[in-house]
Amino acid sequence: MEYIRKNWLISFIVICLTSWIYLLFFTPSLLAIFILAIASGFGGATYYFGYKKRGTIWLSWILVIRAMSLIVTFFQIIYLIFSHKLNTYLITLASVTGKSAWTVEALWLFGLAMSIYYWIWSYQLRKINKLSKEQDN
């Protein structure tokens, strides 16, 4: 049980840091600060309700929202691959951000992999939180 909680916490910290680093790389500074403030609030709520309070409702919402985000991302990738626009998309994004196309692609794929990793550990944490609540009753 503690193994799952520890791995969820590690994945949570990594997903927060990678999301925030992505924002700082690719978003204008004033907007990035505003988005980071909102993201920090949701991050704090997720940590408190999911980890500290061992809640299941908040984690259920996180699982649904993250799953929808992953589905949209996969459809976006499939569309870009089949329409032969993936390379153009990456080059355009790289020129807008001032980073190389390889950096943009690496960060994009790393973020996608971390989202999947975080979703799996969130699901596991929700399961053990639910079990611990049932044992307490």
N, C-alpha and C positions, 0 to 999 in steps of 0.2 A: 504494500500500500504506500509506504513512504518512497519507494522507488518511483512509482507513478507520479506522486506529488512533486518529487525532486525534478524529474524529467519535464513535467509540465512547467514548473517554475523556470527552468533553464530555457525551454522553448519559448515561453512567454517573454522573457527578458531579451532573447535574441530577436524575436519577431518585432518587439517594440523598437529595439535599437536599429534594426535594419530598415524598418518603416520610417523612422525618424531621420536616419542618415539619407535615405532616398529622398525624403522631402527637402532636406537641406541642400542636396545636390541639384535637384531638378525644379525647385519652386522659387519664385522671387522671395526675397527675404521677409518682407512684411507679411505676405500671405503665409509663408512657412511658419512664422511665429504664431499666427492665429490658428492655423491647422494643428500645430504642435500642442497648443494649449488645449484644444478640444480632444486631441488624441491622448494626451496625458490624463485628462479627466476620465475618458473611457478606459484607459489602461489601469488607472487607480481603482475604478469601480470593478473591473474584471478581476484584479488581484484580490480586492477585499471580499467581493461576493463569491467568487469561485474558489479561492484558495484559503483565505482566513476564515470565512463563515461556512465554508464547505457547502455552498449553495448549488442547486441544480437548475433553477429557473434561468438565472443569468447565463450559465454555461450553455443551456439549451438554445437561448437566443444567439449566443456567440457561434454555436455550431451551425445553426440555420443560416445566419448572415455570411459566415465564412464559406459555407458550402455553395451558396448562391454566387458569391464572389469568384470562387474557383471555377464554377460552371461557366460563368460569363467569360472568364479569362481563357478557358479552354476553347470556347466557341470563337473567341476573338483570334486566338492563335490558328485554329483550323481555317477560319475565313482568310486570314492573311497568307497562310501557306497556299491554299487552293486558288486564291486570286492573284498569286505571285506578287504580292505587295509587302511581304514581310521585310525584305531587304530595304525597300524604299521607306517603309515605316521606321526601321531602325536608323537609317541614315538621316532621315528628317528629324527624328527625336535627338539624335546625336548632334546635329547642327544647331538645334534649338538650345540644347543644354550646354554645348561647348565641350562635350566629352566625346571619346571615340565610340564608334559603333560597337566595338567589342566590349567596352566598359558597360554601355547601356544594355547590351544583350546579356552579359554576365550578371549584372544586377537584377535584371528582369527574371532570368531563370533561377537565380538564387532566391529571390523573393517568392517565386512560385513554389519552389521546393520547400522553403521554410513555412509557407502557408499550409502546405499539405502536412508537414511534420507537426506543426502546431495544432491543426485540426485533429489529428490522430491522438495526440496527448490530451487535448481538451475533452475528447470523447471518453478516453480512459479515466480522466479525472472526474467527469460527470458520473460515470458508472460507480466509481468507488465512493463518491460523495453520496450517491443515492443509496448504496449498500450501507454506509455508516449511519445514514438517517433511519433506514429501516431497522437496523440493529438497535438503535437508541429507543425506538418505539416499542 
